[in-house]
Amino acid sequence: MESKIYKLYLNLLQKCGSPKEYWPQWCKKGKTSSDREIIAIGAILTQRTSWRNAELALENLKKAELLSFGKIAELERSETLVPYVRVAGFYQSKPKKLFELCKFIEVFEGVKGFGEYAKKNLEKAREDLLSLYGIGPETADTILLYAFDKPSFVVDEYTKRLVKKEELATDLSYDNLKNLFEKNLPVNTEIYQNFHALVIFSQKEKSRWGMKVV
């Protein structure tokens, strides 16, 4: 029997259409290494700001040829990133977060490269991300789900609003809602990506859905 949550997913998919149309880089299959790095960097930049501001910061990094884990990890100081990411706010902490994430991925277990880290099992990969400066559950799950294509459901304020509206739970803590959605959905990366995106789309104006490919 389909759960209420899974039925909500199917209804939103029918109403809004495929998220790949609006988030082509984040929701597509067959992501390149560059796509994955941009998504992970974007997940940091979009913390507590609009996607538009994060997008401007990504464009600044691209123009400066710094839009990759390797390029950022090679910097001597995180402060070098400040002029490029200032538009995304929190310009003192976000450069450090980016620097720490990129250094960690690039030297993972002595093997340079994004691909090796992506082979880690989900539980350990999430634990590692949560141990890094400035990465909480929402950012960690965003990176895992969209950059690494691992089935780790993302809970954000839009998710909480949906839960309240549909009276799905009274405990709105992150871990409880994450477990609730994961228990009531097939363990499937595409469904997790689509559902998270659709929850956001359903609460925004259609004209604001789009994300440019950087």
NORWOJO-V392546 format. One line per field, one symbol per residue. ss: DSSP state (H for helix, E for strand, - for the rest). phi: phi as a letter, one per 30 degrees, with the letter a starting at -180 (. if undefined). psi: psi as a letter, one per 30 degrees, with the letter a starting at -180 (. if undefined). A space follows every 10 residues. Layout:
BEGIN
ss->???
phi->???
psi->???
END
This chain:
BEGIN
ss->---HHHHHHH HHHHHH--HH H--HHHH--- --HHHHHHHH HHHHH----- HHHHHHHHHH HHH-----HH HHH----HHH HHHHHHHH-- ---HHHHHHH HHHHHH-HHH ---HHHHH-- -HHHHHHHHH ------HHHH HHHHHHH--- ------HHHH HHHHHH---- ---HHHHHHH HHH-----HH HHHHHHHHHH H----HHH-- ----
phi->.ddddddded dddddcidde dcbdddcddi ddddeddddd ddddddehad dedddddddd ddddhbcaed ddddddbdde deddceddih ddcdeddddd ddddddcehi cdkddddddd deddddeddd ddeicceddd dddddcdchc dbdccbdddd dddddchdac dcdedddede dddcbddbed dddddedddd edcbdedcdd bddc
psi->kkleeeeeee eeeeeflkff efieeefllh kleeeeeeee eeeeffkhll eeeeeeeeee eeeghgilee eeffkekfff feffgefglh feeeeeeeee eeeeefgjhg jkkeeeeffl leeeeeeeef flkgjaeeee eeeeeeefhk ijkkkaeeee eeeeefhflf jgleeeeeee eefglkjkee eeeeeeeeee efglkefgek kkk.
END
